[in-house]
Amino acid sequence: MKKMSLQWRLTCITTLCIAIICGCLTMFVYKNGVYYMDSLQKAVDAQGDDSGGGSEEIYITIPEDKWDEFSNDFSVQVYNNKEDYKRNSLIVSALLALLGGVAAYFISGHALKPIREFSDKIEEVQAQNLADSGIEASKIKELNQLSVSYNKMLERLSDAFEIQRQFTANAAHELRTPLSLMQVQLDLYHSTQHPGSDADTVQMIKMLTEQNDRLGKMVKTLLDMSELQTVGRDEKIILNDLVDEVLEDLELLAQEKNIKLIGKYKNITMIGSDILIYRLVYNLVENAIKYNHSDGQVTVNAYKKQKHIYLSVEDTGSGIPKELRERVFEPFFRVDKSRSRELGGVGLGLALVHEIVRVHDGSISIKSNPAGGTIFEVIFDQKSKE
């Protein structure tokens, strides 16, 4: 059977609705006209009853002295009939048009249902589910061609993402070897005595060591980001134990700045990647410590509400301007470049956090802390995990 195009489907539906409405209006006008003409005939008959006669033809004899009265009555009757005819025609026409509009709305809605389903399917597309987001062939000609084009586009996007991921992973792997060799040489230099070294040489070696360490961290983060898709995310995680471990690992860093670490959570479990969720919490807490004021505090909150896990990290730092909150998750973006370099950041920590949240089907947002500072709130949807 040849597939009917969407254009012809809408044409047939609209034509059918118009034909039904016009037919109803025509029948009403005809019946209404006949009714009111008969009313006029009856009115005339009522006036001529006195002249009587049982003949089929109607003859009205009106005395001279009654003609004016009859004329006035007849005129009033005709006028009233015309007004009733007009009012009732408008009311019924409006009702029929309204009913036709309602019927057309639901009928066309049913006809366009495949387009809504197509749109809903597109809304669900994410970078991590391109392979599972294909759309089956439709019975509608235009949508069938659109489905084919859309599936081909997904394939091209998937290939492009894979090429990008492979390039990042390969580049990071290739960079690890020279960086490791440089680090070995620097460590060897530090382990041996160099009595003839001047201040400039010492300063240069120190700078090389710091930058090599920075590059090493960047390469490690790039490798982590490129391998996110391959990490299993079906482990049962005891979130409060994981957060405790993060706070314990960062206690020394917090003590250096006299930052107080606070955890507020109960027994909470979730499904995901233990190593990735650890990295997520670690990066958020580490950032909160680094960009906090001395004698400040960092609070980690975690709780479960219905099928969602809420995790937030609050600091008492300087905060992030509203216009920059969306950009902080971009790779290598820094709110304060000079301070970031001073603290040894590589600009990939929050980008990695964003990717970890994404692959766990979660969302992350930034809010202002009423006590001053910033709140990073992560929401994990666990509906499909349990």
C-alpha positions in Angstrom: 0.0 0.0 0.0 1.4 3.4 -1.0 2.0 5.7 1.9 -0.1 8.8 2.1 1.8 12.0 2.5 1.1 14.3 5.4 -0.1 17.0 3.0 -2.8 14.8 1.6 -3.8 13.6 5.0 -4.3 17.1 6.3 -6.1 18.1 3.0 -8.6 15.2 3.3 -9.2 15.8 7.0 -9.8 19.6 6.5 -12.0 19.0 3.4 -14.1 16.5 5.3 -14.7 18.8 8.3 -15.6 21.7 6.0 -18.0 19.5 4.0 -19.8 18.4 7.2 -20.1 21.9 8.6 -21.3 23.3 5.3 -23.8 20.5 4.9 -25.2 21.1 8.4 -25.4 24.8 7.8 -27.2 24.3 4.5 -29.8 21.9 6.0 -30.4 24.3 8.9 -30.9 27.3 6.6 -33.3 25.3 4.4 -35.3 24.0 7.3 -35.3 27.3 9.1 -36.4 29.2 6.0 -39.3 26.8 5.3 -40.4 27.0 8.9 -40.5 30.8 8.9 -42.2 31.0 5.6 -44.9 28.6 6.9 -45.2 30.9 9.9 -46.0 33.8 7.6 -48.5 31.7 5.7 -50.3 30.8 9.0 -50.3 34.4 10.1 -52.1 35.3 6.8 -54.4 32.4 7.1 -55.4 33.5 10.6 -56.3 36.9 9.3 -58.4 35.4 6.5 -60.4 32.8 8.5 -63.4 35.1 8.6 -63.7 35.1 4.8 -63.5 31.3 5.1 -64.3 28.8 2.3 -62.8 25.4 2.1 -61.1 25.9 -1.3 -57.5 25.1 -1.8 -56.8 28.6 -2.9 -56.5 31.3 -0.2 -58.4 34.5 -0.6 -58.2 37.2 2.0 -60.9 39.7 2.2 -60.0 42.7 4.4 -62.5 45.3 5.1 -61.4 48.8 4.3 -61.5 49.9 8.0 -59.4 46.8 9.0 -56.7 47.2 6.4 -54.4 49.5 8.3 -54.6 47.3 11.4 -53.8 44.2 9.3 -50.9 45.8 7.6 -49.4 46.9 10.9 -49.8 43.4 12.4 -48.4 41.7 9.3 -45.4 44.0 9.3 -44.7 43.4 13.0 -45.0 39.6 12.4 -42.6 39.7 9.5 -40.1 41.8 11.4 -40.2 39.5 14.4 -39.8 36.4 12.2 -36.8 38.0 10.5 -35.1 38.9 13.8 -35.7 35.3 15.2 -34.4 33.8 12.0 -31.3 36.0 12.1 -30.6 35.3 15.8 -31.2 31.6 15.6 -29.1 31.3 12.5 -26.2 33.1 14.1 -26.4 31.0 17.3 -26.6 27.7 15.5 -23.9 28.7 13.0 -21.6 29.7 15.9 -22.3 26.4 17.6 -21.6 24.4 14.5 -18.4 26.3 13.8 -17.3 25.7 17.4 -18.1 22.0 17.2 -16.3 21.8 13.8 -13.3 23.5 15.3 -13.2 21.1 18.3 -13.6 18.1 16.0 -10.8 19.4 13.6 -8.5 20.0 16.6 -8.8 16.5 17.9 -8.7 14.9 14.4 -5.7 16.9 13.3 -4.1 16.2 16.7 -4.5 12.5 16.0 -3.1 12.9 12.5 -0.1 14.8 13.8 0.7 12.4 16.6 3.7 10.9 14.8 5.3 14.3 14.7 4.9 14.8 18.4 6.4 11.4 19.0 9.3 12.3 16.7 9.8 15.5 18.6 9.7 13.7 22.0 12.3 11.3 20.7 14.6 14.1 19.6 14.3 15.7 23.1 15.7 12.6 24.7 18.9 12.6 22.5 22.1 12.9 24.5 25.7 12.5 23.5 25.9 9.3 25.4 22.8 7.6 23.9 23.2 8.4 20.2 23.4 4.8 19.2 20.0 4.1 20.9 18.2 7.2 19.7 17.4 6.1 16.2 13.8 6.4 14.9 11.9 3.6 13.1 10.5 4.2 9.7 7.1 5.9 9.7 4.0 5.2 7.7 3.9 8.9 6.6 6.0 9.6 3.5 7.6 12.9 4.7 8.3 11.6 8.2 9.8 8.4 6.8 12.3 10.4 4.8 12.9 12.6 7.8 13.5 9.6 10.0 16.1 8.2 7.5 17.9 11.6 7.4 17.8 11.9 11.2 19.2 8.4 11.7 22.1 9.2 9.3 22.8 12.4 11.1 23.0 10.5 14.4 25.5 8.1 12.9 27.6 11.0 11.7 27.5 12.6 15.1 28.3 9.3 16.8 31.3 8.9 14.5 32.4 12.5 15.1 32.2 12.1 18.9 34.1 8.8 18.7 36.9 10.4 16.6 37.1 13.2 19.0 37.3 10.9 22.0 39.9 8.7 20.3 42.0 11.8 19.4 41.9 13.1 23.0 42.8 9.7 24.4 45.6 9.1 21.9 47.0 12.7 22.4 46.9 12.2 26.2 48.6 8.8 26.0 51.3 10.2 23.7 51.9 13.1 26.0 52.4 10.9 29.0 55.7 9.4 27.8 57.6 12.7 27.3 56.2 14.2 30.5 57.2 11.1 32.4 60.7 11.3 31.0 60.9 15.0 31.9 59.7 14.2 35.4 62.3 11.5 35.8 65.1 14.0 34.8 63.8 16.6 37.1 63.5 14.2 40.0 67.1 13.1 39.2 68.3 16.6 39.2 66.6 17.3 42.6 68.1 14.1 44.1 71.7 15.1 43.2 73.9 17.9 44.5 74.5 20.9 42.2 76.8 23.2 44.2 77.5 25.4 41.2 73.9 26.2 40.4 73.0 29.9 40.5 69.6 31.4 41.6 68.4 31.6 38.0 69.0 27.9 37.4 67.2 27.0 40.6 64.3 29.2 39.7 64.1 27.7 36.2 64.2 24.1 37.5 61.4 25.0 40.0 59.3 26.5 37.2 59.8 23.4 35.0 58.9 21.1 37.8 55.7 23.0 38.5 54.7 23.2 34.9 55.5 19.6 34.2 53.3 18.6 37.2 50.5 20.9 35.9 50.8 19.2 32.4 50.7 15.8 34.0 47.5 16.6 35.9 46.0 18.0 32.7 46.9 14.8 30.7 45.4 12.6 33.5 42.2 14.6 33.5 41.9 14.4 29.7 42.4 10.7 29.9 39.7 10.4 32.5 37.3 12.5 30.4 38.0 10.4 27.3 37.3 7.1 29.1 34.1 8.2 30.9 31.9 6.3 28.4 33.7 3.0 28.9 33.4 3.0 32.7 30.7 0.8 34.1 27.9 2.7 36.0 26.0 -0.1 37.7 27.7 -0.3 41.1 25.9 0.2 44.3 27.5 3.2 46.1 27.1 4.0 49.8 27.2 7.8 49.3 27.8 8.7 52.9 30.9 6.5 53.1 32.2 7.9 49.9 31.8 11.5 51.1 33.5 10.6 54.4 36.4 9.2 52.4 36.7 12.4 50.3 36.6 14.7 53.4 39.3 12.6 55.0 41.5 12.7 52.0 41.2 16.5 51.8 41.5 17.2 55.5 45.2 18.1 55.2 44.5 20.6 52.4 41.7 22.1 54.4 43.9 22.4 57.5 46.5 24.4 55.5 43.9 27.1 54.9 42.1 26.6 58.2 38.9 25.5 56.4 36.4 23.5 58.4 34.8 20.5 56.6 31.3 19.6 57.5 29.2 16.6 56.3 25.4 16.5 56.6 24.0 13.2 55.3 22.6 9.9 56.4 22.6 6.4 54.9 22.1 7.0 51.2 22.8 4.6 48.4 22.8 5.1 44.7 23.7 3.3 41.5 26.6 4.5 39.4 30.4 4.4 39.1 32.1 4.5 42.4 35.3 5.9 41.0 33.6 8.6 39.0 31.3 9.7 41.8 34.3 9.8 44.1 36.1 12.0 41.6 33.0 14.3 41.3 32.8 14.9 45.0 36.5 15.2 45.3 36.8 17.9 42.6 33.9 19.9 44.0 35.2 19.8 47.6 38.8 20.5 46.5 37.5 23.6 44.5 35.5 24.7 47.5 38.6 24.6 49.7 41.0 26.2 47.2 38.7 29.2 46.4 37.5 29.7 49.9 38.5 32.3 52.4 40.8 31.5 55.3 38.9 30.4 58.4 35.9 29.5 56.1 34.0 26.3 55.9 32.8 23.7 53.3 29.6 21.9 53.8 28.6 18.7 51.9 24.9 17.9 52.0 23.3 14.7 50.7 19.8 13.4 50.9 17.2 11.4 49.0 13.8 12.7 48.0 11.5 10.3 46.2 13.6 8.9 43.3 16.2 11.6 43.3 19.6 11.9 45.0 20.5 15.5 46.0 24.2 16.3 46.6 25.4 19.8 47.3 28.8 21.4 48.2 28.7 24.8 49.8 31.6 27.1 50.4 32.0 30.6 52.0 34.3 32.0 49.3 33.8 35.0 47.1 31.1 33.4 44.9 30.8 33.2 41.1 29.1 36.0 39.1 25.7 35.0 37.6 26.8 35.7 34.1 29.7 33.2 34.4 28.0 30.3 36.2 27.2 28.5 32.9 30.7 28.9 31.6 32.6 27.5 34.6 31.9 24.0 33.2 33.7 24.8 30.0 37.2 23.2 29.6 40.0 25.5 30.6 37.6 28.4 31.6 38.7 30.2 34.7 36.8 32.9 36.7 40.0 34.3 38.0 42.9 33.3 35.8 45.7 34.7 38.0 44.3 33.0 41.1 43.8 29.7 39.3 47.4 29.7 38.2 48.5 30.6 41.7 46.6 27.6 43.1 47.8 25.2 40.4 44.6 24.5 38.7 44.4 23.3 35.1 40.9 24.4 34.3 39.4 20.9 33.7 38.1 20.0 37.2 34.6 21.3 36.8 34.5 20.2 33.1 35.1 16.7 34.4 32.5 17.1 37.0 30.0 18.2 34.4 30.8 15.1 32.2 30.5 12.7 35.2 27.0 14.2 36.0 26.0 13.9 32.4 26.9 10.3 32.0 25.0 9.5 35.2 21.8 11.2 33.7 22.0 13.9 36.3 22.0 17.7 36.4 24.2 20.3 38.1 23.5 23.9 39.0 25.2 26.8 40.7 23.5 28.9 43.4 24.5 31.7 45.7 25.1 30.8 49.3 23.0 33.0 51.6 26.0 32.9 54.0 28.3 34.1 51.2 30.0 31.9 48.6 28.7 29.3 46.2 26.6 26.2 46.2 27.1 23.5 43.6 24.0 21.2 43.6 23.9 17.9 41.8 20.7 15.9 41.2 20.8 12.3 40.2 17.7 10.6 38.8 17.6 7.1 40.1 14.2 6.1 38.7 15.6 3.9 36.0 18.5 2.6 38.2 16.7 0.7 40.8 
